[in-house]
Amino acid sequence: MFYLLEIGTEELPAGTTGQISESLKNLFFTKLKEYTNLIPENNIELFSTPRRLAILIKDLPSQTESRQELIKGPAPSAVAQAIEGFAKKQNVKITDLFEEDGRLCFYKVIDSKPISEILKLAIEFSLKSFTAERFMTWGNGEHRFARPIRWIVSLLDSEIFDFELFGLKANRQTRPNRLLEADQNGFKFIDIPSAELYAQTLRANLVEPNRTERKKSILSQIKNLEEKNNFEAYIDENLLEEIIDLLEWPTALIGSFEAEFLELPQTLIINVLKHHQRYLPCFKQKDKIKQTLLNATEAGLCSEFIFIANCLPAAQPNVIKGNQRVLRARLKDGEFFVKEDLKVQLENEKSQIKLDKMTFQKELKTLGQSSSMLGKVKRLNEMSKALAELMSLKPDQAEDLIKISNLSKYDLVSNLVFEFPELQGIAGGFIAKQQKEKSHIYSAIKDQYKPLFSGDDLPESLLGASISILDRIDNLICLFLLNKIPTGSGDPFALRRQSQGIFEILLANRENPLNLEIKQLFKKLYLSIWANEAGFEEVWGGNKSKKINLKEFLRHRLIFVLSQNTNLKKELLEIFMAENHDLDFNLKDLLAKVYAFEKVQANSDFQDSLMAIKRIFRIIKTEIHEPKPKPELFTENAEKNLWQSLNNWQIIIQKSEKFEDKWLSLNSLSLVINNFFEEVMIEDKNPETSMNRKELLSLLILSLREHFGNLNWEALQKV
């Protein structure tokens, strides 16, 4: 038997149909499993298009199997009244109950049921239980789903499986491709002859119901066009997923625009193609794609583009012309804005007035600071001087950094960014280049917002990295001063992403990361603006009334970034930065230890040494001050061996300079430590013996602290 359920809706949100259909299937299958194990999950096939969700179940049994289900009741020690009540409720005799896992139980026989009963339960449960973001209501508000439901198909083999939900009666009629409905005012229906013929019937009516097949078709058509036209299309995965959910019968077509538009910033053209029109930009050479996306002036973009349409073959010429006409208008707008912006200098009196009217954070006035974007520019100017000093930049580099900070935000009031907000920074870099600024100046302006997301490209130059760090630190300090900090999953100002960006930039080069001390960096930049050391200590971590301080916030973000860039778990990274750590370390030294620890973790003996250290700190909660164990009091061979091995290890580790070598030297000690805990009881009937053993372990802890520096050994207990 085959069963088909199709839910016909108004247009579903693009990019979400795959997720919605998967959720619906999971709910449906969960309810089926409650009653039968005869339906494997791979017997359920999913379908989705912009206006339909469907589930097809193959090899459906006509009956569920009869089975026994273990029902658990009260404990045998429960009062008699409770036991009698349980037996009465379940309609069994007390003598039929047996004990299992400390509970009184019995096996309840579940009779076989017709599959039709189970299907109705699964349908009602999945459709009424299903929920997601941005659900809609319709009718008198009593119906609720992702989008209003307009028809329902329900077939058990070739017969209608009758039920009514959302004010609709299930039948066998579905809708074809919209293009085939035009002759009937958009209300054409087609009959599905049987559940098994569902996909075949829709394909005959220009609807590909299988989302995976639509994706394969799109990619195959794109590849054919690439081969015929000798270019390479740039396929953005997020855009592709959105396109798949917008079309029922995708057709890849080629359009073009006038070559004169290639004189515009190519990043502008790419953004218009991708974000405004959902087109795929094409490039002359495959190796030019990455370069062009990174660099607005890199050659390689073609005047051809690929777009995916939902159209009949006869309409393709008109569809191409229509899409070209819309794109040409967008590019004409861009061309006009570029020309207007190039008529005046990036920084000018009129732009200053506009920037001063643009609000950054209005509450900054209460702290004696300008609340405008012009005020931010002035802060960046002062902070750039402080950063240049901290990084020991050469005079010409320091001068360039100050200039970059002055120019960095003026494109926010340009016509180009007003029309295309996603070009902020990129537009400023382009205008600065056209106005003959030095290459490292306009390149840094272009890169100031990088990285935009995890895995995004980083600024290409030291000056680009510097202005990106300055911008983010100013945002963090200002918003923490205003107590606008992330709470739970809420992070309206993307401060987590911004702080991660700082660390991704600082850690970009494993061999030679930017050699800065985190606390010193934030403190120097803070004081360059606020000139209040006590105020810095409060925002950094001294204000106990705040649920989270800047120091702790940054510590969590640094651990997260390190966990993403190494093979170390967050719990292991905690040993380098204990809770409330002041982050007053040299970043280069920290990374040397972290990367060495990453190598150590790959050693086969790592787990043994880790276990040994954890056992020590688990026993010794309070270390003995200046421990001096007495060898003459050792009574067991295991403690004598540990004493001797500790002395030998002290000699070996003195000769080790690298963190990695020091940790590996622990391997010789870990076996003896673990053996000690296996054979020796710390607590002895003789108090002097017990104390001597604790002094031996305290001496071990003291040696670890001495040779490995200020590590948070207690954090290892979480690993």
N, C-alpha and C positions, 0 to 999 in steps of 0.2 A: 504493500500500500504506500501511496505517496500523499503527503499533506502539504498544501500551499496556503500561506497567509500573506496577503499583500495589503499594506496600509498606504493608501494614496493620500498625499498631502499637498498643501500649497508649497511653494519653493522653500526647501530647507536651507539653513544657513550654509554658505559655501565653506568647504573644508571640514565639515562636521559630520557628513552623512556616514562615513566609514565608522566613526566612533559611536554614533547613535545606533546604527544597525548592530554593531558588536555588543553594545550594552543590552539591546532588546533581545538578542539571541541568548546572552548569558542568563537573563531573567527567565526566558522561556525554558531553556534547558535545565535550569535549577529546579523549576517546578516539576518538570517531567521526571527528574531523577528521584524525587520524593516518592514516586509511585512505581517506577520501573527502571531496571538496569538493562533492558533489552535494546535501548537506542544509543549506540555510540555517538559521541559528539561529532565525529567526522561524517556522520550521516546527515548532518544539518548543514545546508548550504545557504549562504547569505547573498542577498541582492540589494542594491541601492542605486537610485538615480536622484536627480535633484528634487523629484516629487513623488518618490515611492520608496518604501522599505519592505522587503519581503524575506520570508523564511520558507525554505523547502525542505521537508523531512522525507528521506528515502527509507525504504524497507521498514515501514512502520508496522508493528505487530497489531493484530486485531484485538488482543487482550493483554492486560498486564499479567505478570506471573503472580501466583499466590506465594506468600512468604511468611516467615515468622520474624517478629520484631521484638527485641528485648526491651521490656518496660521496667524502669527502675523506680522503686518506692522508698519508704523511710528506712532508717537503719533498724536492725533487729532490736536494738536497745530502746527504740522509741516507745512512747506510752501505747498501751493496748488500743486506746481510742483512735490514735493516728493510724495504726496498722489496719484496724477494722474499717476505718473510713476509706483508706486506699483500696482495700480489697472490694468493698462495696461499689466504689466508683468505677472500678475496672471490671466489675461483674465476675469476680473469681473468688474461690474459696481460699481462706487463710492457709489451709493445708497445701494448696497448689503453689505457694510462694517458696522460693529458695534464695539462699544468700549468695551474693556474688559481689566482690569488691566492696564489702562492708555495707551492702544495701540489700533489701528484700526485693526480689525480682520475679517476673514471670514472662513467658513468651506468648505474645499476642499473635494470633493467626490473622493475617491480612488476606482477605479473599481476592481472587482475580476480578478485575473490573474491565469493562469495555473501554477501548482506547478513546472512544468519543468522549467519555466522561472526563478523562485526564486532559484531553486537548482543550476542552472548554475551560477547565481550571487554569491551565497554562496560559491560554489566550487572555483571560480576564486578569490574571495575576501580572503578566508581563506588561500589558498595556496600561493598567491602572497604577502599577508600582513604579513604572519607568519615570525617571526625572533627570533633568539636566539644566544647565544654565539657560536663561532667556526663554523659558517656556511661555506659551501663549494660551489665553483662554478665548473662547468664542461662544456663540449662542447667547444664553443669558448668564454666562460665566460658569456654567456647570461642567463644561468640557475643558480639558487641559492637556496639551501635548506640545511637542517642539514647534509644530505649525498646525493650523487647523486641518482636520482630517476631512477629506471630501468623498472618498469611496473606500470600500473594504472588499477584497476578494478572499474567499475562503472555500477551498476545494479539497475534498477527500477523494482521491483518484479523480473521477470525472463528475462526481456529484457535489452539489453545493452543501457545505457543512454549515448549517444554519446557526447564527447567533446575532445579537444586536448589541452594539456599543456605540457611544458618542452620538446617539440618535440616528445611527445608520444601520441598515440591514445588510448583512453580508450577501454577496452574490458572485457571479463569475465575470463581471464586466470591469475592464481596466481601461486606461487611456493610452493611445499611441503617442508617437512623437508629436509635439505641438504643431510642427509644420504640416502634418496631415489633418489637423483639426480646423485649419483655416476655412475650409469650405462649409463647416457646420458651426461657425461662430464659437469655436473653441470648446465644443461639447461633444466631440465624437467619442464613442465607446466601442471597444472590441471585446469579443467573447474569448475567454480562455477555455479551450475544449476540455483540458484535463491538467491536473497539477504537474504531471510529468512533462507536458508540452509548454510549460510557462515561458521559459527562456526562448525557445524556438518561435513561439507566437509573437513575442515582443520584438525579436530581431527582424521578423518579417514586416514589422511596422516601424522600423528605424529606431528602435530603442535597444541599446546594449545594457541589460540589467546588471551584469557582473562588473563590479568596480575594477577588479584586477584586469579583466579583459579590456576595459576602456583604457586603462593605463598602458597596457601592452600595445594596443592599437595606436595610441598617440605617439609613443616612443618609436614605433616602427615607421609610422608616416613621417616623423621628423627626420629619422635616419635616411629614408629614401630621398627626401628633399635636399638634405645635406650632400648626398652623393651626386645628385643630378646637378646641383648648383655650385659645387666646390666651395662650400663655406661650412662653418661650424656654429651651431646654435648654442647659446648659453642657457642651460636648463636649471632654473632655481627650483629646488625640491619643494619648498613651501608653495611657490606659485603653481607648480605642476599639480600638487594635491588639491589646490583650490579649483583649478581648471577641470580636473576629473569630476568634481562634484557639481560643476555648472552645466555639464552637457550630457545629453542622452545618446547622441550619435556623433561623436567627435570627428571632424575633418580638418586636417592640417593644410593650411593655405599659405602662400607667400604674398606679401605686400611689399611696397617700397616707398621711399620718400626721396625728395630731391637731394642730390649730392651736396648742394650748397649748405644744407643743414649740418653737414659733418664739420663745419667750421665752429659750431657751437661746442661748449664743453661736452665731451662725450659722455661724462657721467650724467649730465642733464638728460641727454637723449636716452640713455639706458634706463634712468629712473622713470621717464615718461613712458617708455615702452613697457617696462615691467610693472610699475606700481599704479600707473594711471590707466593703462590700456590692457594689461595682462597679455602682452606680446612677448615673444622671445627674441632678444637681440642676436644678430648673427655676426660672425667674425671671419676675416679672410684666412686666418691661420689659428689652429687650435692653441698654440703656445702664446697667442696674443690675448686670449680671453682674460686670464688672471691679471696680466699687466694692465689691461684697459680698465678692468673693474677697480684696480688699486689706484690707477693714475689717470686723472681726467684728461690728460693731454696725450696719452699714448695712442698711436695710430693702430688701426686694425679693425675698427667697427665698419660694417657694411651698411649700405643704404637699403638693403633688403632686411625684412624681418619675417618671422613665422608667427602666425596666430592660429588658434584652434577655434573652429566655428561649428555651429549646429545648423547645417544648411543642406538643401537638396542640390544635386549636381547642376541643374539648370540655373540655379541662383548664384552660383559661385562667382562669376564675373562681377555681378552687382554687389555682392558681399565684400569682395576685395576692394572695389572702388569706394564703398561706404566706409570701410575701416581706414583706408588711406586718407580719405577726406577728413575724418575725425582726427587722425594723428597729425596731419598737416596743420590743422588749426591749433593743436596743442604746441607743436614745434614753432609755429609763427608767434604764439604768445611768448614762448621762451626766448626766441630771437629778439623780440621787441624789448623784453625785460633786460636782457643782456646788454643791448645797445644803450638803453636808458641808464643802467648802472655804470657803464664804462664812461659816461659823459662827465662824471664827477669822481674825485678821489675817494678812496675807500673811507678815509677819515676826513670829514669836513664839518664845518660848523652846523649845517643843517642836519647831518646825521647825528651829531652830538646831541642836539636838541631832541631828536626822535628817540635816541637811546636813553636819554634822561627821563623820557616819559614812559619808557617800557619798564614795567615792574619786575623785579627779581623776587624779593620777599618784602612785603610792605611792613611787616612787624620789625624789621631791622631798625626802623626809626626810633623805636623804644630803647635801642642799645646804642644810639648815637651814631648810627651808620646810615649811609644812603640806601634807600630801598630799591633803587633803579638799577638797570643793567649798566648804566654809565658808572654808577658807584662800584659795581663789580669790576669793571675795567680798571678803575683806579686802585682797587685792592690788589688785583692781579699785577698791576704795575709795581706796587710796593713789595709784594711777595716775590716777584721775579728777581728783585735786587737781593733779597735775603737768600733765595735759593741759589743764585749765582755765587754768592759768597760761601754758602755751605758746600757747594759742589766744586769750589775752587775753579770756576770757569775762567777762561782767558778774557781779558778786557773786551775784545771784539765779540766774543760769544755772549758775554753778559749784556753788552749793548744790543745785540740782536734779539736776545730773549726779552728785554724790556720793550723793544719795538714790536715784537710778536704779540706780547700781552696787550699792548696799546691797540693793535689792529684787530685782535682776535674776534671781537663781538660785533664789529660794525656791519658785517653782512646780514645781521639779524634785522636791520631796517632797510635792507635792499629790496628792490622789486622782485628779484629772482627768488629770494627766500620767502618773501610774503606769498608768492604763488606756489612755490615748491618747498615747503618747510623741511623736507627730508634732505635738502641740499645745504643746510647750514654747515659752515666750516668749509665744505667743498666749494661753495659759491665764493666765499671769502678768499680761498686760495687761488681760484681762477681769476677773480678781479685783480688781486695783488700781482699775479703773474702778468696780466695784460697791461698793468700799470708799471711794469718794468722793475718790480721788486726783485731782490736776489732770490735764487732758487730755493735756498734753505729757509728763507722767510716764508714764501708762499707755500712751500711744502709743509712747514710746521703748522701754519694756519689751517691748511686742509686736513691735517691729521689730529687736530686738537680734541675731537670727540672719540677717537679710537682708544680702546676697543668698545664698540657699542654693545656687544654681547659676548658671552663665553665662547671662546674659539675664534672670535673676530680677529682681523689683522691688527697688529700693533703699530704705533707711530714708527715711521721709517728712520727718523733721526733723533739725536740726543735732544735737540731743541723742541722737536715735536713731542717727544716723551715728557719733557719738562713742562710745557704749557698744558698738556693733558693732565699731569699730576697736580699742577697749581689749581686748575679749574675745579678738579674733584675735591681737593683739600678745602678750598674756599667753600664749596657747597656743604661739605661735611661739617666744618666748624660752624658756619652760620646756622645751619638747621639744627645742630645739637645745642647751640646756644639758645635757640628758640624752642627747644624741647620738642622738635618735630622729628621724632626718631621712629624707626620701624617698630611695629608691635605685632607679634605673631606673624601671620602671613601678610599683613598689611605693610606695604612699603611704597607709599604714593610718590616719593621723590627718587626712587630707585637707588637708595643709598648703599644697599648691599652690593648692587651691581657696580656702583661707582668705586667703592672701596676695593672690591675685587680687581677692578681695572687698574688701580694704583699698584697693587701687588703683582699683577700680571706683567705690568711694565717693568717694575723693579727687578723681577725675577726672570726677565726675558732671556737673558744669556746665562746659562748655567755656569759657564766657566768664569764669567766676569760680570756678575750682576751689579746694578748701580749700588755703590758702596755707601749706603746711608743708614743712619740709626733712626728707627721709626719715631721714637718719642722726640728726639732732637729735631727731626724734620718738621713734625707738627708744631712743636713749641716755637721754633724759630719763625715759622711762617705766621703763627698766631700772634706772636709778639710784634711782628713787623706792622700789624694792623691795630691790635687792641692794646698793646703796651701795658699789660696787666698780668704779671706772673701768677698772682693768686687766682685770677680769673681763669687762667689756663689750667691750673691744677684742679680747679673745680670741674671744668668741662671734661678734662682728661680722665678724672676718676675720683675726685674728692667729694662730690655731692652725693651723699648716701640716700637722699630722698628720691633720686632718679632710679628707675628700675634697671637701667642699663647706662653705662658711661661709654665715652668714646674709646677708651683704652680697651675695655672688654669687647666692645663691638668689633674693633679692628683685630683683636686677637682671634676671634672666631672666624673672621673673614680670611686672615692669613693662614690659619690651619686648613680652611676649606680649599684655598688655592693650592697650598702645598700638597694636599691629598689628591687634587686633580692632576698635579704635575709630577707625582712620584707614585711608587707602588706601596706607600705607607698608609695605613689606616689612620683616621683622625685620632683614635685612642693612643696610638704610638706617638703621634706628633705632639700630643699633650705633654710628653715628658720634657719637651724643649721650652714650653710656655705654660707654666702652671696657671691655674685660675688667678686672676688679679695680677698677673705678671705685668710689670711696668713697661714692657716693650722697649727697654733701654739698652738693647743689644745692638751690636754691629750686624747688619743684615748679611754681609758677606760671610762672617764667621758662623752665623746661624746656619746658612745654607750649606757651608762646608760640612757641618755636623749632620745635617739632615740627609744630604746626598751620600755621605759616608755610611750613615745608618741604613739607607736604602740598599747599599751593597751588602752590608752586614746581614740584613734580613734574608738575603738570598743564600746565605751559608747554611749548610745542612744541620749545624749544631746550634742554630739561633734559638730554636724553641727550648732547648735544654737550658741554655744560659738565661733565657727569659724566665723560665719556670723557677730556676734557682733564686734569682733576684726577687721575684714575687713572693716566694716562700719566706725569705728573710724579713721583708717589710711587713708581711702578714703577721709574723710573730712579734717583732720588735716595734711596738706602737710608739714607745717613748725611748729615745736613744739615751744611753748612759754617757754622761759627760766624761771625757778622757778615759775611755775603757782600757783596763790593763788586766787581761785574763792571765791566770796563773797556770802554766803548763803542768805543774806538779799536781794540780787538782783534777786533771782529766782522767777519767776512769775507763772510757770506752775507746776502742780503736778508731771509730769513725770521727770522734772529736779530736783525737791526736792527729789523725790524717789531715783534717781540716786545718788545724793549727799549722802543721808543717807546709801544707799546700799554699796557705795564705802567705806565709813568709817567702816561699819560692815565687809566688805570683807578684809580690811586691817588687822583687828584683827584676822580673821580666818586664813588668809594665813601666818601670822607670826608664827602660831603654826604648820604649815605644813613644813616638812623637805624634803620629796620626791617630785620629779618633777611631778609624776603622781597625787599625792594628791593636789599639788598646782593648776594644770590645772583643776582638777575636781571641785575645789573650785570656778572656774570661772562660773560654771553652774548656781550658785545662782545669779550671776551678769548679765549673758548674757540676761536673759528675760527682766530685767530692762533697759539694754542698748538698746535692740531692740525696746522696748516700747517707749523709749526716742526719737529715730529717727522717729518713726511712728507719734508721737504727737507734737514734737517740731521742729520749724524751727530755724536753727542755726542763720541765718541772720534775725535780727529784725530792725524795724525802729529806735529803740533806740540803737546807737552804743555801749553804755556801756553794755547793755544786751547781745548783740552779742558777745562782747569780753569776758564777764563772762562765757558764755556757751563754748566758745573755750578754756578758761582756765580750765574749768571742764574736758573737753575731753583730754587736754594736761596733766592734773594731772593723768588721767587714764593711758595714755601712759607711763608717768614717773613711775607709780606704776608697770606696766607690765615689763618695763626694769629693774627695781630694783629687782623684785622678780624672774624673769626668766632668768636673765643674758643676755649675749650679743647675743640675737637671732635676726635674720633678719625678723622682723615682716612685712616689706613691701612686702616680697616675697609671703605672703599669698594672695596677690591680684591676683596672677597667678593661684591659685587653683580653 
